[in-house]
Structures are given as C-alpha cells and as structure tokens.
Amino acid sequence: MLSTYKTKGIVLRTVKYGDTSIIATVYTALFGMQSYLVKGVRKGSKNSSGKINFFQPGAMLELVVYKNPFKELQFIKEYQWSFLYDTIFYDVTRNAVALYIIELVLYSIKEEESHNELFYFFENILATLDKCSAEDAANIPLFFTLQLAKFLGFQIHGKYSQATPFLDLEAGTFAAEKAGHNFILEDKFAEITSELNLIEHIDSAQNLRLNHFIRRELLKYYQQFFSLHLQNKFEIKSLSVLQSVLQ
C-alpha cells in the first residue's frame, strides 16, 4: 500500500531525467538515503519557474513523500524550504565547504534507514556553516569528517601523547610504535587530529587556529582514512576546490 509521510530532507545530488524532470538523491530524517523522481521542475513554464532551486545540493526541505517499500525510486508529493541559507549558495568558501560535506555523506552513507542523530548533526553543521564567519568555516570540514567517522562506526580511538605519538589510520588508533605501512600520521598532524577528535561541539573546532597547509594535508589524510575503512577507494571531487579556497 502506498503511503505518504512528512519528513525533513537534505538534497545531496540531482540528475536530469527526461526533458523536464530530475532524480534527486536526498538524505532524509525518516528514511535515510532516498532517491526521488521529481516531475516538471525543469519546464520553462510560469508554473515551474524557480522550482529547480529547491533541489540545489545542500537544500534543506520539508517534504511530503510517497513511500513504496517495493521500489527504489520514490516520489515527492510536496516540498518547501525548512531552512533558508544566507550565504552557502553564494559565498565561494562556504559553498566549497558545503559541497565537500555533501559529497562525503553521499559516498559514505548507503543505508535506507532512519538515523535521526546523524541527520540532525548534518543539518546543524550546514546551518552553522551558513551563519559563521569565513575564518570559522575553515575548520568545519575537519571536524565534520572525524565526527562522521564516529557515526559510521570507525572512529579514531585513543589520543596523542609521548607514549602514543603515532596515528595508525588503518587500525584507527594511536600507537606507541610506527606500523609497517604508509597509513601513518605523526608529529603535528597526529597531535592536531587527536585534539580535533576529542572535540564534541563545533564551536570548539572553530576556535582551533590552523594554517591552510595543515588543513589541506589533514583533509587528504582523512580521505585516505575513509577509503581504508569503507573499503571503497573513492575520490571526493570537491576536495581539490576546497583545498584551493581554504585559508
């Protein structure tokens, strides 16, 4: 039986479908990752004018959706904004951060099941990014990546110290000795990662002052960390853009 449900959703990606429609990949509060066929939003008519803007990557929506448990492709009955951005769609730095976060979620989460805590963390990060300064936005990708790993079940264990100065990305833990592979962080990269990993709130991450070189290098290592633990050598396409705009 086809039923309708109200849920919040964050648009991750859209692809064209036919002459006037799209298929939108949306991370929802109620059903996790979902694909929706949205008809008529690409028409050049007066009735469809502006509708495609609702499906920009990162858009936060209030949805009424149909749910058919026997089909992979679902349908949206109604949609409206749940949060209106002031800067993310227009500011280069914030947009680059948002696209990185969105792409990381898209590649990391496959489950079609509810995970309210993760959804509202994702939602809050985007809302915080929209309102914070460009300087404070620079650490959000690092914080989000390490927090997402915790939600996905492969968080980094332990902390940096004189006794455990090596971060083994493959094992996901700080270690006393350097492992016999190349997936190791040490020195300032291990120390900063330890500090970031222990932070629980985004405000504390924003107060951590790092230079652009450290941020760029850490993001590269964190992508490696995700590839190891998801057993999927993916490449975040927006990473190079983000690295070029981070200060």
N, C-alpha and C positions, 0 to 999 in steps of 0.2 A: 504493500500500500504506500502511495506517495504522500509524504507528509511535509509540512512547512515548519521551519524553525527560525527563531531570531538568534543571531549571533554577531559578535564583532569579528572583523577580519582585517588583515593587513595584506595588501596586494604585493606580491613578490615579482611577478613577471606576466606579460601578456604576449600572445602571438596572434597574428591575423588569421581569421577563419572566414573563408568565402569573401564576398565583396563588401559586406557591411558589419560583420561580427568579429568577436575575439574569443579566444580561450584564455581565461585568467587563472593563474596559479595563486591561490590565496591561503595564507596561514590563518586559520580560524580558532576562536576560543573554544567552540563547541565540538568541532570535528577534526582538529589538527589540519594537516595539509590536504587541500581540496583543489580540484580543477573544475572551473565553471565555464559553461558556454553562455556568453552574454551577447544577445542578438541586437542588431540595429544601431550600435553605438558609433559606428564609423560612417553612417549615412551623412550625406551633405545636406540633409533637410533641416528645417527650423526646429522640428521636434527632437532631433538628436544632437543639436548644437551644444557642445560643451560636455556631453556625456562621457566622452573618452577620457576627460580629465580625472574622472573618478577612479580610473584604473591605471594611473601612473604608479611605478614602483615606489612603495612606501606609503601609499594612500591608506589611511585608516577609515574604515567604513562600518556603519551599522547596516546589517544585512537581514533580509528575509529570504531564506533559501529553501529550495526543494531538496529532499534527501531520499534518493532511491538506493537502498543497500546493495542492489544487484548491478549497479552501473558505476563506472569510474568517473564518467563525466556528468556533473550535476548542473543545475540551473539556478539562477538568481531571479527571485520574483521582484524584490525591491532593494534599493540601496540609497544611502545618504551618508554624508560625512559624519564621522564620530569625533574627529579632531581636525581642525583647520590649521595647516602649517603657516608660519610667518616667513620662514627662511629656507627650509630644506629644499624646496623645489627651485629656488632662485640663487642661493649662495653657493659658490663653487666648492668651498671647503666642506661645508655641511652636507652638500649633496654627494660629494665623493665619499664621506664617512658613511652616510646612509646607504649608498649603493653597495659599499663593502659589506656592511652588516646584513643587508637584504640578501646578497649573493651567498654569504656564508650560511645563512639559515636555509636558503634554497637547496644548497648542495649537501647540507648536513642532516636535515630532517626529512624523513620519508614517510613517517607513520601517519596514518589517518585515524588518529585518536586524540582525545582531549588531553591537554597538558596546561591547565589554567595558569599555574605559576610561571611557566616558561612564556606563555602568551603575554601575560601582563608585564613581565620583565622586558620583553621585546618592545611592547607598546610604550612602556615608561622610558626606555632608552631613547626611542625616536622622539618622544615628546621633550625629553631633557635636551637632546641634541638641538632641537629646533629653537629652544629658548636660551641656551648658554652662549657664551662668547666663543669666537673662533679659536681663541687660545685654549679655552677649557675643552673644546670639542676634540682637540688633538689626541688626548689620551683615551677617548671613548672606544676606539677600535680595539685597543689592547685589553681594556677592562672587559668589554663585551665578549671577546674571543675566549678569554680564560673562564668567564662565567658560563658561557655556552657549553664549554667542555664539561663543566660540573653537571649541568642539566643532562648532558648526553651520557654521563657515566664514566668519563675517563679523565677526571680532574687530576691535577698535579698534587702529589702528596709530599708532606714534609716541608722543610724550609731551608733556606741558605744559611750556612754557618761555617765556622772554621773547620768543624768536624765533617760537614757535608757540603762541600763547595761546588759540586758538580750536579747539574740538572740533566738527567738521562731522559730525553724526550721519548724514547722507545718504551722505557719502563714507566714513565710518568712519575718519577720520584727523584728527590735529591739524594745524592750518594756520596760516600766517603772516598770512593775511588773512581777513576775515569774508566768507563766501559770501553770495550774493544770495538766500537763502531763510531760513525761520524755524527750521530744524532745527539750531540752533547752541547749544552750551554755552560759557560763558566765565567768567572770574573764578574764584571759589572752586568752582563746580560743575565746571568743566573741570579745575581743579587736583586736586580730590579724586578725580574719575573717573580721572585719569591715575595717581594713587597706587594706587587700587584695582585698576586694570587690570594693574599691574606686580606685584601680589601673587600669589604662586603657592600659598600654603598658607593654609588657613582661620584658623590661629592668628594670623597677622599681620593679617588682616582684623578679627578680634575685638579686637585691641589698638588699632585706629584709633578715636579718640574723636570722634564726630559728634553733633550735636544732632538732635532729632526733625524740625525743619523741613527741614534739609538732606537727611535720609534720605527724607522724603516727596517732596520735589521731585525728587531723583535717581531714585527709583523711577518717577515719572511720565515723566521724560525717557527712561528705559531702556525703558519700554513703547513709547514712540514710536520708539525705535531699532529694536526688534524688528519693529514693524509695517512700518517702511520696508524692512527687509532681507528679511523673509519675504514681502513684498508681500501682506500679509494684515492688514487693519485690524481686528485682534481686540481685545477688551477683557477684561482679566483681572478677573473679577468679585470675586475675593477681595482685590484691591488696596486698595479703599476700607476694608475691615475691617482689613487690615494697617496701613495708614496711621494708622488711628484708635488702634491699640494700641501703636505704636512710641513709645519714649521717647527 
